[in-house]
Amino acid sequence: MIHWDFAVNFFVALFALLDPIGNVPVFAASTVGASGRERAQIALVISVFVLGFLTFFYFSGLSLLTFFGISLPAFRIAGGVILFILGLKMVGDDFTSGFASAAEATADDTRTYVRRRVEQMIVPFAMPLLIGPGAISTVIIYAIQARAFGLSGTAMGLGAILAVSVATLLAFLATPLISKVLGKIGLSIIVRVLGLILCAMAVQFLLAGVADSTNGIVRPEAAAPYATPSGTAVPARP
């Protein structure tokens, strides 16, 4: 595998796992009542967080989990629990109403508004919705592969992470256009459907985590329903 193949494969895997385009409706619901400038600032902060966090795990992810004695299955189960709670809120419309209330309370102070929205969105929006166990494990795996290419491989990996962060920023900056096309009713419907999907994803995370940490409790076809004939699972968005 040459350097460019490594970088392209890394970018495609991360982009599919973070799925910034698919998360645009959730971002739009999370920034109800925000002005264009406020939404852009929030998108920038979220994208910088994605860049910083993925870079951090790119260099020290495996060592950090080992230091705290946390396994990837345990991290996957914890992420599944958080995503399930988020999905329930989205299905019940508590998700959008909670952000709308925050908008009314801070509409007169742009800096306070952005700060509170970011505090609310880092968990669970940025993590684990964008950066989940799948993204973290993928970064760790590609970091190991990058060692074979030396310093240039490490630089290529960082470039892929940067490209995904920029793509996330551009997708979120396009939120006003997408929101205008969908309207309030369309946005509400999409958010509720996404909430149901997130609940299903959360259950899948729990099944995969239990399957990885036990022997025979969860059937392999239930833990990895889209595995290839060779047994390698097709990457799924976290």
Secondary structure, DSSP 8 states (H G I E B T S, - for coil): --HHHHHHHHHHHHHHHH-TTTTHHHHHHHTTT--HHHHHHHHHHHHHHHHHHHHHHHHHHHHHHHHHT--HHHHHHHHHHHHHHHHHHHHTTHHHHHHHHHHHHSTT-HHHHHHHHHHHHIIIIIIIIIS-HHHHHHHHHHHHHHGGGHHHHHHHHHHHHHHHHHHHHHHHHTHHHHHHHHHHHHHHHHHHHHHHHHHHHHHHHHHHHHHHHSSSSS-HHHHSTTB-TTS-B-----
